Amino acid sequence: MPVELRRPSSVDLRAYVEALERGWSADNIRGKLAADEELAAIAHDPADYLDRQYDPEARGGAIKMLDGTTMPRLPGYRLWIFGEGEFCGSLGFRWRPGTAELPPYCLGHVGYAVPPWKEGRGYATAALGLFLPMARESGLPHIDLTTDPDNIPSQKVILKNGGVLVEKFQKPEVYGGGDGLRFRITL
């Protein structure tokens, strides 16, 4: 199964929009609200939307949290996952310059999401594996990824890519609280 990571572009935008319109969102916290915001931003100015997906200088302004508060944006970018020529998900990467530590409002360096109709086919596992050499180029010694204790598929993706459980923790209220698991992949 050939999988590739692509920088978001106008060539692939229609496939991304179709996934959002089907009810999927790369934001597993804000879900439909985030999808609706993305659809509105794309409809308003597709070129600006695409430009904001690659933001290694954190120019994009504050990040809106679930509770409505805003937090400083970290440098980061998003890549789209394609498998067998079709849109299969999204992978996001964020970091703090000069340190591997993240602020409390950012649970991990990497997040990924696959639409339900593409789950269970290995796309997330392959995408994370493809991303690891890019993460090494960032100069970070490791990346942290978090998941819920009951999200066994996500845990398998991380473990298959060399992740090690480093802690169980309580998610901040801006993420809905509850238990979380933090994994680390040494680069």
N, C-alpha and C positions, 0 to 999 in steps of 0.2 A: 504494500500500500504506500504509494509515494505521497509524502507530506511535505509541504513547504511553508515557510513563514514569509509573509509579504508585508512590506510597509504599506499602510492604507493609501489607496490611490483612486483616482476617478475611474480607472478601468474596472476596479472591483467593488466600487461603492454600491452599485445596484444590488449585488448579492448580499452585502451587509445590511442594507435597508430592508430587503426582503426578510431577513432573519429577525430584525427588530419588529417588523410589521406582523410577523407570526407569533410575537409575544416573548421572544428571547431577549435577554439583556446580558451583557458582559459583567454588569454590576450585580453581584449576587446579594447585595444588601438592599439597594434601592429598587431593584427589579424594574417593574413597568414604569415607574416614575422616571427612572434614568433613561429607559428606552424612549419614552415620549419626549424627554428633553433632547435626546440625541436626534430623533426624527425631526423635531422642530429646528434644531440648529442646522441640520443637513438641508432642510427645505429652504431655510433663510439664506444660507451662504455655503454651498458645498465645498468650495475651495478653502474657505476659512476653517471649516470643520476639519477637513483633511490636514491642513497645516498644523492645527492644534494637537493632532495625534502624535506628533514628533516634537517634543519640548524638552530637550536636554538642558536648557537654561532656566526652566521653570518660569517662563514669561507669561504663562496663561492665566495668572490670577489665582485667587483662593479656590479651595475645594469645598463644595457644599456637603456637609455631613447629613446623616439621616434625621437628626434632630433640628436641622435648619442652621446650625452654627457653621462657621467657615473656619478653615485651617489653611496655613500656608501651603502652597503647592510645592511638591518636590520635583526635581528634574526627573524626566521619565519619557517613555514612549510606549506606543501600542503597536503590536504586529497582528496581522490577521492570519489565521491558520487556514490553509487550503489543503484538501486531500482529494486526490483523483480529479482535480480541476474544479472542485466545488468548495464554497465557503463552509468551514467546519468549526469556526470559533475565533477566539481572540486571546492574546497573551499580552499582559502589561508588565512593564518593568519600571521601578522607581528606586531612587537612592538619595543619600545625602552626600554631597561632595566631601571628601576627606575622611570619611568614616563608614564603617559597616553598620553602625547603629542607626536605628530608625526612631523617629519621634513616636510617642505613645499612640497617636491617632492613625498611624500607618502600621498595619499588622504584619506586612511582609514585603519583600523586595519584588516578588513575582506573584501575579495572579493570572489565572486562566479560566476560561469558560467555553464550554462546547454546547451547542443547542441540543435539546433533548432528542431530536430526531437524528443526531449524529453521535450520540453517546454510545459507549461500549465497543467502539471500533478501533481504539488505540490512538486516536488523533491527539489527545492531550499528552499522552506519554511520549509520542514521537515529537510533538512540538516542543515540549520541555527539553527533551534530549537535543534537539536542533538548536535550541536557544542557549544552552550552557556554554558553548564556545564564545558566544557574543557577551555573555555575562562575565566571562573571564577577562575579556578586553576592557571591562570597566575598571579593573584594578581591585575590585572587592575580593577579600579572602574567602567569602562565602555569601550565599543568598539564603534568606529565610522565607519560608512559605508557611501559611497557616490554613487550617481547615477545621471543620467541626468534627467532634468525636464520632458522629454517626455517618460522616461522609467517607465511607470506605473506598469508593472508586477514586476519589481525589488522593487519599492516603496511598493507594497503590501506585498512582502516577508518580508521586514524589519518591516513594521507596524504590521503584524501578529505575529511577534516575539518580540513585545514590543518596537519597535523603535519609536523615537520622532524626528521630524524635528527640528534641532537646528539652521540651517542657510542656506541661499542661498549664493553662492560664485562664484567667477570667477576662473575657472581652470587655472593652470599655462600653459604657452605656450607649455611646453614639453608634455602636455596632449592634445594639440590641442586647448587650450583656450575654451571659451564658458562658459555658465552657468552650475552650478552644485548644487546639494542639499546634505547637510550633515545631516545624521541621527545619533542618539546616542541610544544605548541600555545600560541601567544601569545594571551592574552585581551584 
